[in-house]
Amino acid sequence: MISSTTQQHAPGYPDASQWRYYIYFPLIMLGVSIGLLILGKRTPVVLFVTMWSLQLVIVLPFILAYAGGV
């Protein structure tokens, strides 16, 4: 879908903010999840739970905005 739109040379599509929001942010969150999975047994429980909770708090508003809200 994106490739057909870029082939039409639509102005401003996709712009840098869309790349950050729809591509880079999910990839960073995936990296954090994989890091937590790999380092889970070596990480102190308090730090693990804190990182997991922060990730959940950050992802929920992202998903609501990504999906167009409630």
C-alpha positions in Angstrom: 0.0 0.0 0.0 2.7 2.5 0.9 4.8 1.6 -2.2 1.8 2.3 -4.5 1.3 5.7 -2.8 4.9 6.6 -3.0 5.0 5.6 -6.7 2.2 8.2 -7.3 4.5 10.8 -5.7 1.9 11.9 -3.2 3.3 15.1 -1.5 4.3 14.6 2.1 3.4 10.9 2.3 4.8 9.3 4.3 6.4 12.1 6.2 9.1 11.8 9.0 6.6 11.9 11.8 4.6 9.0 10.3 7.8 6.9 10.0 8.6 7.7 13.7 5.1 6.9 14.9 4.2 3.8 12.9 7.6 2.2 12.2 10.3 3.3 14.6 8.3 3.4 17.8 6.9 -0.1 17.5 10.4 -1.4 16.6 11.9 0.2 19.7 9.2 -1.3 21.8 9.8 -4.7 20.2 13.5 -4.3 21.1 12.7 -3.5 24.7 10.4 -6.5 24.9 13.0 -8.8 23.4 15.6 -7.3 25.8 13.3 -7.9 28.8 12.7 -11.5 27.6 16.5 -12.2 27.2 17.6 -10.4 30.4 14.5 -11.4 32.5 16.3 -13.9 34.7 19.3 -11.7 35.3 17.4 -8.5 36.0 16.2 -7.8 39.5 12.5 -8.4 39.9 11.8 -4.8 40.9 13.5 -3.4 37.7 11.9 -6.0 35.5 8.4 -5.2 36.8 9.1 -1.5 36.5 10.2 -1.8 32.9 7.3 -4.0 32.0 4.8 -1.6 33.7 6.3 1.4 31.9 6.2 -0.4 28.6 2.5 -1.2 29.2 1.7 2.4 30.2 3.4 3.7 27.0 1.9 1.2 24.6 -1.7 1.6 25.6 -2.1 5.2 24.6 -0.1 4.4 21.4 -2.5 1.6 20.5 -5.5 3.8 21.1 -4.1 6.6 18.8 -2.8 4.0 16.3 -6.3 2.4 16.0 -8.1 5.8 15.8 -9.3 6.0 19.4 -12.2 4.5 21.2 
